[in-house]
Amino acid sequence: MNLLLILQPKYSMLKFISIIFLLVSFQTINSQETYSELLNQLQHAIDQSPQRIKAKEIRIDSLKNLAKTQVNTPVQLLNTYLELSEENRLFNYSNAFHFYQKALNVAYQLGKYSSVAKIKIDFGDLITSIGLYAQAIDTLKSIPIALLSDADKINYYGTLVRTHFDWADFQSDAYYANKNRQLARHYAAEAQIITNNNSLKLTGIKAIELLARGQMDSALIHYQSMLTNPIAGVHDSAVANSCIGFIYSAKGLPDKNNYLIKSVLNDYKLINREGISLIVLADELYKQGELDLAYKFIKEAKANADLFGSKLRMVHASNVFSRIEAAVREKEMNLRNSLMNYILAGAALIIAAIVLMIILYRQFFNLKKIQTIINDKNNELTGVNKKLSEVNKIKDQYLTQFFKTNSAYIDKLVNLSNSIQHLIISKKVNKVQDVLKQIKPKEERDAFLHQFDELFLSLFPNFIQQVHKLLKPDEELSVKPGQLLSTELRLLALFRLGLTDNEEIIKILNISINTLYAYKNKIKKKSHLSGNDFDTELMKISFA
């Protein structure tokens, strides 16, 4: 049922006192696990899901093979089809539909009409889950109630209650929606007439009816009694926790996420791809501003809905996904804009520093020049040449330092921009500050090239020897001590890796385009092969 359409309850003092007492006692029982611990459990369940799915698929394949060997044993075949139906019921709609039909055919052939009735109840519940409400009701109405035991009748009426309530929530027309709610309440009353004992299934029927009426306090008591019932199964716990989470959310109570997470954990135990709890949890986290978790969970829920094959659930998941994705994109855009502002501010500071250095240098240079003139006048003519020489030497040193400093700042600006852009693309925003503090372009460039050489030679350990075979005798490319590859060999290594974009190559090797062309011509002149043959043979050098 679409719980988001249920009205808020009206409270009486007696109900308020009873519900507070039950909430306190129930919260004490469930206080062992914190929100953080439950999130860790959920992450672990998601991580372990592929292994559990694989095991389930193996079980299903085993049952399919078993069905093929039981063609002449209808009773065993019926049981196998029922097992296959149950295995796929929450896992794969198409397969579940297929095996329910197979089971129905065999049950009809055997004349097991009580089995036919039970199968139709389960089949009606299955097609209700994907929104085929009219078809589900037709299927359920075709069951002769006289064939059902009291327990089966409760399941029968329970399925009708769920189907009519879900259909009512789905319908936009108020008249037909009210008709379906009336029918759901009628069937809930029929179920209560069957037995006075407070069975788990009957408790669930009462709870969903109360919830649909907006009587949340009473519904909460029933759902909590389901959780404490010793015969409650994993699916019962999943439903109860999901509905309690919804009620807590509607009433603005704490721990609503805890109950939703518990429901999702139960779904993962069942390998339930049809469940709605993960979608609701993602929506709640989105409303609470936890976008990263919400985005992660809604993608998982959307994938589950797609694999189950329910268009109704896929539409629901897609609607929530679109809202969360839009919020995530807006957040990323804001972060990107903030980072761009930081980049621009940093660039402005660097430019200001460069301008200041130029001004200071000019002032310092002028001061030295004046000092030299004064010294020239005070000293003998024999000292003039020496002083001029010293001034020129100082000038050369500072000019060299100036250009080195300018070059370093320009490189730092370029690398800073590139690094931050890379972090933005990689969504590693928290590392921007580290880059700004720790950037050492020269060391990083040398380390990068050295690492490239090591990695490349680990892949092509005989690369240098193979290259030398392509060259004329006595034209081998030398490597300086302490280096693994020379610039010429590193250029050939990049060619061997398939990098042919000149702009990219000159950036990596930190050389000019003219130098690049000079290296290319120099290497090919050393080769005994033509240009095309050299390129072909170079690409033939194999991995280790």
DODRENDO-555098 format. One record per residue (C-alpha): residue number from 1; chain; z, y, x. Coordinates in steps of 0.1 Angstrom, whole numbers, plus 5000, padded with zeros to 4 digits. Example, Ala and Ser with C-alpha at 12.3 -4.5 7.8 and 13.67 -1.06 7.14 Angstrom:
DODRENDO-555098
  drennu  bagu    pz    py    px
       1     A  5078  4955  5123
       2     A  5071  4989  5137
END
This chain:
DODRENDO-555098
  drennu  bagu    pz    py    px
       1     A  5000  5000  5000
       2     A  4993  5035  5012
       3     A  5029  5047  5016
       4     A  5018  5083  5023
       5     A  5011  5088  4986
       6     A  5046  5078  4974
       7     A  5067  5107  4959
       8     A  5100  5118  4973
       9     A  5131  5103  4955
      10     A  5158  5122  4935
      11     A  5193  5114  4946
      12     A  5225  5107  4927
      13     A  5259  5111  4943
      14     A  5266  5073  4940
      15     A  5233  5064  4956
      16     A  5238  5089  4983
      17     A  5272  5075  4992
      18     A  5260  5039  4991
      19     A  5229  5046  5012
      20     A  5248  5066  5038
      21     A  5273  5037  5041
      22     A  5245  5011  5045
      23     A  5226  5033  5070
      24     A  5256  5037  5092
      25     A  5264  5000  5092
      26     A  5228  4990  5097
      27     A  5223  5015  5124
      28     A  5253  5001  5142
      29     A  5237  4966  5141
      30     A  5205  4979  5155
      31     A  5219  5004  5181
      32     A  5216  4980  5210
      33     A  5180  4990  5217
      34     A  5171  5025  5226
      35     A  5138  5043  5219
      36     A  5129  5041  5256
      37     A  5137  5003  5257
      38     A  5116  4997  5226
      39     A  5087  5016  5241
      40     A  5089  4995  5273
      41     A  5089  4963  5251
      42     A  5059  4976  5232
      43     A  5040  4984  5265
      44     A  5049  4949  5277
      45     A  5036  4934  5245
      46     A  5004  4953  5247
      47     A  5000  4942  5284
      48     A  5006  4906  5274
      49     A  4983  4907  5244
      50     A  4952  4894  5262
      51     A  4970  4863  5272
      52     A  4984  4857  5237
      53     A  4949  4863  5222
      54     A  4934  4838  5247
      55     A  4959  4812  5237
      56     A  4953  4818  5200
      57     A  4915  4815  5206
      58     A  4921  4782  5223
      59     A  4941  4769  5194
      60     A  4914  4781  5170
      61     A  4886  4764  5190
      62     A  4907  4732  5192
      63     A  4911  4732  5154
      64     A  4874  4738  5149
      65     A  4866  4708  5172
      66     A  4891  4688  5152
      67     A  4874  4697  5119
      68     A  4841  4684  5133
      69     A  4856  4650  5139
      70     A  4871  4647  5104
      71     A  4840  4647  5082
      72     A  4849  4614  5066
      73     A  4887  4623  5061
      74     A  4888  4650  5034
      75     A  4926  4653  5032
      76     A  4929  4659  5070
      77     A  4899  4681  5068
      78     A  4915  4702  5041
      79     A  4947  4705  5062
      80     A  4926  4716  5092
      81     A  4908  4742  5073
      82     A  4941  4755  5059
      83     A  4954  4758  5095
      84     A  4922  4776  5106
      85     A  4926  4800  5076
      86     A  4962  4807  5085
      87     A  4954  4812  5122
      88     A  4926  4837  5113
      89     A  4943  4854  5084
      90     A  4958  4883  5104
      91     A  4934  4878  5134
      92     A  4898  4878  5122
      93     A  4888  4886  5086
      94     A  4853  4870  5087
      95     A  4866  4837  5101
      96     A  4896  4836  5077
      97     A  4872  4842  5047
      98     A  4849  4814  5060
      99     A  4877  4788  5063
     100     A  4893  4797  5030
     101     A  4860  4790  5013
     102     A  4857  4757  5032
     103     A  4892  4748  5022
     104     A  4885  4757  4985
     105     A  4854  4735  4985
     106     A  4873  4705  4999
     107     A  4903  4710  4976
     108     A  4879  4711  4946
     109     A  4862  4679  4958
     110     A  4896  4662  4961
     111     A  4907  4674  4927
     112     A  4938  4691  4943
     113     A  4939  4719  4918
     114     A  4974  4729  4928
     115     A  4961  4734  4964
     116     A  4932  4753  4949
     117     A  4956  4777  4932
     118     A  4976  4782  4964
     119     A  4945  4789  4985
     120     A  4933  4814  4959
     121     A  4966  4833  4962
     122     A  4963  4835  5000
     123     A  4926  4844  4997
     124     A  4934  4871  4972
     125     A  4959  4886  4996
     126     A  4933  4885  5024
     127     A  4906  4903  5005
     128     A  4932  4929  4993
     129     A  4939  4937  5029
     130     A  4903  4950  5033
     131     A  4901  4968  5000
     132     A  4883  4943  4978
     133     A  4908  4950  4950
     134     A  4887  4941  4920
     135     A  4875  4908  4936
     136     A  4911  4900  4946
     137     A  4923  4904  4910
     138     A  4894  4883  4897
     139     A  4903  4856  4921
     140     A  4940  4857  4912
     141     A  4932  4858  4875
     142     A  4912  4826  4878
     143     A  4943  4807  4887
     144     A  4959  4786  4859
     145     A  4995  4797  4862
     146     A  5007  4764  4847
     147     A  4997  4747  4880
     148     A  5020  4768  4900
     149     A  5056  4761  4910
     150     A  5082  4788  4906
     151     A  5079  4797  4943
     152     A  5041  4798  4940
     153     A  5044  4820  4909
     154     A  5065  4845  4928
     155     A  5038  4846  4956
     156     A  5012  4849  4929
     157     A  5029  4878  4911
     158     A  5038  4894  4945
     159     A  5001  4894  4955
     160     A  4991  4910  4922
     161     A  5018  4936  4926
     162     A  5006  4945  4961
     163     A  4969  4945  4950
     164     A  4974  4968  4920
     165     A  4997  4992  4939
     166     A  4972  4994  4968
     167     A  4943  4999  4944
     168     A  4962  5027  4926
     169     A  4967  5045  4959
     170     A  4931  5041  4968
     171     A  4918  5055  4934
     172     A  4912  5092  4930
     173     A  4911  5090  4892
     174     A  4946  5095  4878
     175     A  4940  5075  4847
     176     A  4929  5043  4864
     177     A  4955  5047  4891
     178     A  4983  5049  4865
     179     A  4969  5018  4848
     180     A  4971  4999  4880
     181     A  5007  5011  4887
     182     A  5016  4999  4852
     183     A  5001  4965  4858
     184     A  5019  4963  4892
     185     A  5052  4970  4875
     186     A  5045  4945  4848
     187     A  5038  4918  4873
     188     A  5069  4927  4893
     189     A  5089  4922  4860
     190     A  5072  4889  4854
     191     A  5083  4877  4889
     192     A  5119  4886  4882
     193     A  5118  4866  4849
     194     A  5109  4834  4868
     195     A  5142  4832  4887
     196     A  5175  4850  4890
     197     A  5181  4840  4926
     198     A  5176  4868  4951
     199     A  5148  4851  4971
     200     A  5132  4868  5001
     201     A  5098  4872  4984
     202     A  5115  4886  4952
     203     A  5134  4911  4973
     204     A  5101  4922  4988
     205     A  5086  4926  4954
     206     A  5115  4947  4941
     207     A  5114  4968  4973
     208     A  5077  4977  4970
     209     A  5082  4985  4933
     210     A  5111  5008  4940
     211     A  5092  5024  4968
     212     A  5062  5030  4946
     213     A  5085  5047  4920
     214     A  5099  5070  4947
     215     A  5133  5054  4946
     216     A  5137  5053  4983
     217     A  5174  5048  4985
     218     A  5172  5016  4965
     219     A  5141  5004  4983
     220     A  5158  5010  5016
     221     A  5187  4988  5006
     222     A  5163  4960  4997
     223     A  5142  4963  5029
     224     A  5174  4962  5050
     225     A  5186  4931  5032
     226     A  5153  4915  5041
     227     A  5160  4922  5078
     228     A  5195  4906  5076
     229     A  5182  4876  5056
     230     A  5185  4845  5078
     231     A  5153  4830  5065
     232     A  5132  4861  5071
     233     A  5102  4854  5093
     234     A  5084  4876  5118
     235     A  5060  4889  5092
     236     A  5088  4897  5068
     237     A  5105  4917  5096
     238     A  5073  4935  5104
     239     A  5069  4946  5067
     240     A  5105  4956  5063
     241     A  5107  4976  5096
     242     A  5074  4994  5088
     243     A  5086  5004  5053
     244     A  5121  5015  5067
     245     A  5103  5036  5093
     246     A  5082  5052  5065
     247     A  5114  5059  5045
     248     A  5132  5073  5075
     249     A  5102  5096  5082
     250     A  5100  5108  5046
     251     A  5138  5115  5045
     252     A  5137  5132  5080
     253     A  5162  5106  5094
     254     A  5164  5098  5131
     255     A  5153  5064  5146
     256     A  5122  5063  5124
     257     A  5101  5056  5155
     258     A  5124  5027  5164
     259     A  5117  5009  5132
     260     A  5079  5015  5135
     261     A  5080  5001  5171
     262     A  5099  4971  5159
     263     A  5073  4965  5132
     264     A  5045  4968  5158
     265     A  5064  4944  5181
     266     A  5065  4919  5153
     267     A  5027  4924  5147
     268     A  5021  4916  5184
     269     A  5042  4884  5181
     270     A  5020  4874  5152
     271     A  4988  4886  5170
     272     A  4983  4907  5138
     273     A  4952  4929  5141
     274     A  4954  4938  5104
     275     A  4988  4956  5106
     276     A  4991  4993  5098
     277     A  5023  5000  5118
     278     A  5006  5009  5151
     279     A  4984  5034  5133
     280     A  5014  5050  5115
     281     A  5034  5050  5148
     282     A  5006  5068  5165
     283     A  5004  5094  5137
     284     A  5041  5100  5139
     285     A  5040  5105  5177
     286     A  5011  5129  5172
     287     A  5032  5149  5147
     288     A  5061  5149  5172
     289     A  5038  5163  5200
     290     A  5038  5131  5221
     291     A  5000  5132  5225
     292     A  4997  5109  5254
     293     A  5015  5080  5237
     294     A  4998  5088  5204
     295     A  4964  5087  5220
     296     A  4971  5055  5238
     297     A  4984  5037  5207
     298     A  4957  5049  5183
     299     A  4930  5036  5206
     300     A  4947  5003  5207
     301     A  4951  5003  5169
     302     A  4915  5013  5164
     303     A  4903  4984  5187
     304     A  4925  4960  5167
     305     A  4911  4971  5134
     306     A  4876  4968  5147
     307     A  4882  4933  5160
     308     A  4899  4922  5127
     309     A  4868  4935  5108
     310     A  4885  4955  5080
     311     A  4864  4986  5072
     312     A  4893  5000  5052
     313     A  4916  4997  5082
     314     A  4889  5011  5106
     315     A  4885  5041  5084
     316     A  4922  5047  5084
     317     A  4925  5043  5122
     318     A  4894  5065  5128
     319     A  4908  5093  5107
     320     A  4941  5093  5127
     321     A  4921  5089  5159
     322     A  4899  5119  5152
     323     A  4930  5142  5147
     324     A  4948  5129  5178
     325     A  4916  5131  5200
     326     A  4910  5167  5189
     327     A  4946  5176  5198
     328     A  4942  5158  5232
     329     A  4910  5176  5239
     330     A  4925  5210  5230
     331     A  4955  5202  5253
     332     A  4931  5193  5282
     333     A  4911  5224  5276
     334     A  4942  5246  5278
     335     A  4953  5229  5310
     336     A  4918  5233  5324
     337     A  4919  5270  5316
     338     A  4953  5274  5331
     339     A  4942  5256  5363
     340     A  4911  5278  5365
     341     A  4933  5308  5363
     342     A  4954  5294  5392
     343     A  4922  5288  5412
     344     A  4909  5323  5406
     345     A  4943  5337  5415
     346     A  4944  5316  5447
     347     A  4909  5326  5456
     348     A  4918  5363  5451
     349     A  4948  5359  5474
     350     A  4927  5342  5501
     351     A  4900  5369  5499
     352     A  4927  5396  5501
     353     A  4942  5379  5531
     354     A  4908  5378  5548
     355     A  4902  5415  5541
     356     A  4937  5423  5554
     357     A  4930  5404  5586
     358     A  4898  5423  5591
     359     A  4916  5456  5586
     360     A  4944  5446  5610
     361     A  4919  5433  5636
     362     A  4900  5465  5635
     363     A  4931  5486  5639
     364     A  4943  5464  5667
     365     A  4909  5465  5683
     366     A  4908  5503  5681
     367     A  4943  5505  5695
     368     A  4933  5484  5725
     369     A  4902  5505  5730
     370     A  4923  5537  5730
     371     A  4948  5521  5754
     372     A  4919  5511  5777
     373     A  4906  5546  5777
     374     A  4940  5561  5786
     375     A  4945  5535  5814
     376     A  4910  5542  5827
     377     A  4918  5579  5831
     378     A  4952  5572  5848
     379     A  4938  5546  5872
     380     A  4915  5549  5901
     381     A  4878  5543  5896
     382     A  4881  5510  5915
     383     A  4902  5496  5886
     384     A  4877  5506  5859
     385     A  4856  5475  5861
     386     A  4886  5452  5861
     387     A  4900  5469  5830
     388     A  4867  5468  5812
     389     A  4865  5431  5820
     390     A  4899  5425  5806
     391     A  4891  5444  5774
     392     A  4858  5424  5770
     393     A  4877  5392  5775
     394     A  4904  5402  5749
     395     A  4876  5413  5726
     396     A  4858  5379  5729
     397     A  4890  5360  5723
     398     A  4899  5379  5692
     399     A  4863  5378  5679
     400     A  4864  5340  5685
     401     A  4897  5337  5667
     402     A  4885  5360  5639
     403     A  4855  5339  5632
     404     A  4875  5307  5635
     405     A  4901  5321  5611
     406     A  4874  5333  5587
     407     A  4857  5299  5589
     408     A  4890  5282  5583
     409     A  4897  5303  5552
     410     A  4862  5299  5538
     411     A  4865  5261  5544
     412     A  4899  5261  5528
     413     A  4886  5280  5498
     414     A  4856  5256  5494
     415     A  4878  5225  5498
     416     A  4905  5239  5476
     417     A  4880  5245  5448
     418     A  4865  5211  5453
     419     A  4898  5193  5454
     420     A  4912  5210  5423
     421     A  4879  5204  5404
     422     A  4882  5168  5414
     423     A  4918  5166  5402
     424     A  4909  5183  5369
     425     A  4881  5157  5363
     426     A  4905  5129  5373
     427     A  4932  5144  5350
     428     A  4957  5145  5380
     429     A  4969  5180  5372
     430     A  5004  5174  5386
     431     A  4989  5171  5421
     432     A  4972  5205  5423
     433     A  5003  5221  5437
     434     A  5005  5194  5465
     435     A  4969  5201  5474
     436     A  4976  5239  5476
     437     A  5006  5232  5499
     438     A  4993  5204  5521
     439     A  4956  5211  5525
     440     A  4945  5207  5561
     441     A  4907  5207  5560
     442     A  4900  5198  5596
     443     A  4924  5170  5598
     444     A  4913  5157  5564
     445     A  4876  5159  5574
     446     A  4882  5140  5607
     447     A  4905  5114  5589
     448     A  4879  5110  5562
     449     A  4850  5104  5587
     450     A  4872  5080  5607
     451     A  4881  5061  5576
     452     A  4845  5061  5566
     453     A  4836  5046  5600
     454     A  4863  5020  5598
     455     A  4853  5009  5563
     456     A  4816  5009  5570
     457     A  4820  4988  5602
     458     A  4842  4964  5583
     459     A  4813  4959  5559
     460     A  4786  4960  5586
     461     A  4804  4949  5618
     462     A  4770  4943  5636
     463     A  4755  4976  5624
     464     A  4753  4993  5658
     465     A  4737  4962  5675
     466     A  4713  4959  5646
     467     A  4703  4995  5648
     468     A  4697  4992  5686
     469     A  4672  4964  5679
     470     A  4652  4990  5659
     471     A  4651  5014  5689
     472     A  4631  5014  5721
     473     A  4647  5000  5753
     474     A  4670  5024  5770
     475     A  4671  5046  5738
     476     A  4704  5033  5724
     477     A  4726  5057  5706
     478     A  4758  5063  5725
     479     A  4793  5066  5710
     480     A  4819  5089  5725
     481     A  4853  5075  5736
     482     A  4877  5075  5707
     483     A  4849  5074  5681
     484     A  4837  5045  5661
     485     A  4803  5060  5652
     486     A  4784  5089  5665
     487     A  4769  5115  5642
     488     A  4734  5098  5644
     489     A  4749  5064  5636
     490     A  4770  5079  5608
     491     A  4738  5094  5594
     492     A  4721  5060  5595
     493     A  4752  5045  5579
     494     A  4749  5069  5549
     495     A  4712  5060  5546
     496     A  4721  5023  5547
     497     A  4745  5029  5518
     498     A  4717  5044  5498
     499     A  4727  5081  5501
     500     A  4695  5100  5504
     501     A  4705  5134  5489
     502     A  4703  5158  5519
     503     A  4727  5183  5503
     504     A  4753  5156  5499
     505     A  4748  5143  5535
     506     A  4752  5177  5551
     507     A  4784  5182  5532
     508     A  4798  5149  5543
     509     A  4788  5153  5580
     510     A  4795  5191  5580
     511     A  4761  5199  5596
     512     A  4732  5222  5586
     513     A  4700  5211  5570
     514     A  4681  5219  5602
     515     A  4704  5198  5622
     516     A  4700  5170  5597
     517     A  4662  5171  5601
     518     A  4666  5173  5639
     519     A  4687  5141  5639
     520     A  4662  5123  5617
     521     A  4633  5132  5640
     522     A  4653  5123  5671
     523     A  4662  5089  5657
     524     A  4627  5080  5646
     525     A  4612  5091  5679
     526     A  4636  5066  5696
     527     A  4624  5038  5674
     528     A  4595  5015  5682
     529     A  4587  5013  5644
     530     A  4569  5037  5621
     531     A  4590  5058  5598
     532     A  4586  5037  5567
     533     A  4591  5004  5586
     534     A  4622  5018  5602
     535     A  4637  5027  5568
     536     A  4628  4993  5555
     537     A  4644  4974  5584
     538     A  4674  4996  5583
     539     A  4680  4987  5547
     540     A  4678  4950  5556
     541     A  4709  4952  5578
     542     A  4732  4928  5559
     543     A  4769  4928  5551
     544     A  4794  4908  5571
END
